[in-house]
Amino acid sequence: GSFEVHGTRSGALSDDTRRPPSRDVYDAEWAYVFDVLRGDRDHTRNTVEEGVIVQRLIDGIYRSADAGREVSLRGDRTG
């Protein structure tokens, strides 16, 4: 949709319609993966190890919410 802004000196009409990115994000992701595999680009994104750390943190957040208390992440490899 659109909206109008009015002031003491003038007004403005703005279009706030959300539009998807011009390029399909999945196409962009696969293009990145294939570029890395071919050696055309350096792998600069997160490692698997970093992903595991983030997943452990997210699992801990859910466990804490379920338990209604603080939980420890130290030494917990099972989630």
N, C-alpha and C positions, 0 to 999 in steps of 0.2 A: 504494500500500500504506500501511500504518501501522506505527508503531513505538512501543515503550513505553520510558519513561525511569524508572529506579528510583533513589531516593536513600535517605538514612538516615532521613528523616522522612516521605516520601510518594513517590508516583509520578505519572506522567502518561501519557496516551495521546494521540498526535498523528497526524493524517492528513496524509501528505505527498504525496497524489495531485496530480499536475500537471493543471491545468485550462486550457483555451484561454481567451483573452480573451473577455469577454462579447459584444464587437462584432467583426465580421469586419474585420480590419485593412485589407483591400483596399477595403471599403466606406468606411472612414474616410478612406483616402488619396484616393479619388475624390471624396468629399464635400468634402475640403479643396481639391482642384484646381478643382472647379466653383464653390465659394464665392469663390475668388480670381478666376476668370474673370468671374463676375457682379459683382465689386466688393464683395461682402459681407464680405470679409476681406482684410487686407493679406498680401502674400506675404512671409513671414518666414523661409522656409527657404533653403537654399543656392542660389547662382546657378549657371548653367551654367559660368561661368568657374571657380568654386570646384571644381565637379565635375571639370573637365578637370585642374586641379592635382592633385587627389586621385588621379585615374586615372594621371597621369604618375608619381606617387610609387609607386603599386602596381606599375606596369609596371617601374619601376626596381628595386623589391624582387625581382621575378621574374628580371629580367636579372642582378642581382647573385647571386642564388641559383644560376642556371644557370652563370654564369661562375666562381663560387667566389671572387669578389673584390668589392671596392668598385667601383661604377660612378658616373659623373658624370651628373647630371640637367641641368646648365647647358647651355643652348643646344640641348638635344635635343628637337626638336619631332616627331620621327618615332616615338619610343618604342623 
